[in-house]
């Protein structure tokens, strides 16, 4: 399945180093299925969004994923893609950028023709440049935020409630970030999403988090507070906490964390793994 990582450092501008695959031999040695793309998004100190990403269509494309990327900013989003829809193309590689917001998604949404019709109704189909369900979901969220007068949380939930009523859903775990705020949603239960509260770094070890897929390290964050989201635990810190299905978490510029069950009910059209196409099912495997 796709790997998600989100980091909010509050108002502090910090530097972090990321590796999207943790070793040059990672693909051949540790994975039965190679990732299909990797990407990083950051809001720099001046609020400018920067997205770097690279599809993995062949072995020589893995250089971007195993190289160290130093990025400086306040909020960061990293993603490792396993494709369920869309070609191995940079347009289909996460994170996505729309209306100065960065978005990454883990899961599967079906009935894309229904979603496309909704995007056309909202004059939002022009936001979609690739073929993925993820970018379409983001376009719906973007259009809903516009309709809500720029209220990000209302627009996000309006979009998600429409999805839960009108299309098939296996999972929609997502990270949505601005220069000052980050939202994380786990919905419904097939994929996990964790939060790590590091707002009191005096009680924390150094900031060096890693799995075989995403590695993040920062000297600044040894002493600066932060909040982290990830699709899997990244070290043995007991402070990692699994979010309940339907949970929406908002972290603002002051690192105030607000958490609630925003989507208590399952989708009207809940997909199981058995319902997925072979390609989609393979993309959701915990490789």
N, C-alpha and C positions, 0 to 999 in steps of 0.2 A: 504494500500500500504506500501511498505518498507519505512523505515525512514533512511535518510542519515544525517550525521553530519561530517563536516571537519573543522579542526582548524590548522592554520599555525601561529607559533609564531616567525617566522624569524630565526635569528641566536641564539636567546635566548633559553636556556634549562629551561623549566618551568614544574611545577607539576600541574596537573589537576585531579580532582576527577569526575568519571563518574558513573551514574546509567543508565542502559538501560531500565528499567521500574521504574517509579518514586515512587512506593509504593507497599508494599507486596500484597495488595488487588486489585492492578491495573487491573489484568486480569478479575476477576469476576465482578468488579464494573464498569469498564469503557469500555469494549470492547465486541462487538458482535462476534468478531473473534480473537482468541488468536494468538499472534505472534508465529512463528515457529523457531526462532533462534535469538541470539543476539551476537554481536562481537565488539571488539575493536582492533585497530591497531595503533602502535606508532613507530616513529623513535627516538631512544634514543640519548643522547648527543654524543655518539661515532659513530652514523650513523647506528647502528644495528636495524633491524626491529624486532618488537615483536608483535605477534598477539595472542589475547586471544578470544576464542569464544566457544559458547555452543548452540547446538540445543535444542529446547523446544519440547520434544516429550510427556511429561506428566507434571502434576502439580509439581512434586518434582524437575523437571529440572529448575524451575524458580528461584532457589536460586541465580545462577550466575547473572541473570538479575537484581535483586533487591539489590544485595550487592553493596557497594561502592568499586570502583576500582581506586586506586591512580596510575597514570602513569606519567612518567617524560620523556620529549623529546621536539622536535621542531615541529613535525607535527603529527596530530592525526586524525584518521578516526573511526567513530562509525556507527553501522548499526543495525537496527532491521528488521528482515526478515519476510515477509509473502510469503509463498512458492507458486510459479506458476509452477515450474518444480523441480523434485528431491525430494528424501526422506528426512525425518528429521534426518539428519546425519551431523556430524561436517564437512565432506568433502563438503557439500552443503551450509555451513553457511559462511556468509560474516564476515569480509573482507577476500579477497584472497591475497596470496603473491606469486609473480613470479618475477624472476630476480631482487630481492631487490626492488620491488615496491609493494605498497599496493593499493588494488582496491576494491571498493564497487559500487553497481549498483541498480537502482530502475527502473523497467519497465518490458516489455515482448518483446522478440525477437522470431519469429517463424521460421519454416522451418529449424529446427536444423540439419536435414540430409544434407542440402545444406552447412551449416556452417561447419559441420563435414568433409565434402569432401574438403572444402577449407583448413581446418586445416591440413588434411592429405597431401595436395599438398605442404603446407609450412613446413612439418615435425614438426608441432606444436601440433598434437593431443596428444602427450605424456605429455603436460602441464596440461591436463584435468584429474582430479582424481575423480570428482563427476558427477552429472547428470544435473546441472543447465545451463540455457542459459547464466547466468551471467559469470560463469567461462569460458565458451566457448568464449564469447565476449572478456574477458580479455586475453585469449590465443591468439586470433586473433590480439589484440593490441600488445601483447608481441612479437609475430612473426613479426609484421609490424615494430616495433621499431628496432628489430634486423636487418631486411632488410634495414632499413634507417640508418644503421651505428650507432645506439644508440640515434638518434634524437627523443626524446620522443614525442614532439608535432607533428612532421611530421608523425611518425608511428601511433599515435593516430588518426589523421585525415585520413591517408590512410586506416586504418581499418574501421573507421566510414563511409567513402565514399563507400567502398566495401559493407558494410552492407546496406546502403541506396539504393544501386542499385540491390542487389541480394536476400535479404530475407525480410520477412514480419516484420514490426516493429510497435509496439504500442507505446513504449517509451524506450529511453536509456538515463536516467539521470545517471551520473557517477561522481565519485571522484577517482583520480589517484594521488598517493603521492610517493615522494622519501624523503630522509632525508633533502633535501634542497628546493624542489619545490612541488607545488600542482596544479593540473588542475581540473577544474570542468566544466561539460558540461550539458546543458539542451537541450534535443532534443526528439521529436519536441515539442508539446504543452500540451499533456494530464496531465503531472505531473509538479508541481511547483518546482523551486529551487531558494533559496534566498541567497544573500550575505550580510554580515554585516561587514562594514569597521571600525575596531577599532584601526587604526594606530595612532590615537592621543588619548591615554587612558586618558589624562588629562581632556578630554571633555566627558568621558564616566562614567557611573555608575560602580559599582563593577561587576566582571565577575561571574554571576550566571544565566545561561540560562537553561530553562527547558520547556518541554511539558509533557504530560502524558507518553511519550515514551522514551525520552532521556533527561537527566539532566547532565549538565556540570558546574563545579564550580572550580575557581582557584583564590587563593590569589595573586599569581604572576601576573596574567593578569589584576589585578586592575590597575597596573602601567606599565605593559609591553604592547607594541603594538601587534596587532594580526589581522588576517582576518578569518572570520567564514563563512562556507557554511552550509545550512540546508534545508531540504525539507519542512519546515514550519517555520513561525516566532516563536521565542522561548521566546520573551518577548515583551513589548510594545514600545521598542526603535524605533523611527521613522526612524532611519538610515537603517533598514532592507529594502532591495531592491530586487524585483522580477526580475530575469534574463529573457530576451526575449528568445523565442524559437530559437534554433540554436546557442546560445551563448556559446563560450568557454572562460573561464577565466584562466589565468596563474598567479600564485603568486610565485615569486622567493625568494631566501634566504634573500634578503634585503627588503622583503615585497613590492616590486614593483608589482603593479597589472596591467596586460595587458588584455584587454577585447575586443572581436570582434565577429561579426556574422560569424562563421566559416562554418556553414551548413545552408545556406539561404533557401534551397528548402526542401519540405517535402519528406519523403521516397517514392520510386517508388511504394512500396506495403505497404500503410498505413493501419494498422488495427484500427478498432474502437472497443469500448467495446463490441458491439454486435457480433463481430467476434471471441471473446475470448472464450475458453472453460470455463465451470462453475468454475473450480479450478483457472484458470488464472484470470477470471473476479473478483472472490472473493478476490484474492491476491492484486488487484489494488484498492479495495475499501478503502476510507480514514477512516479506522477503528481507 
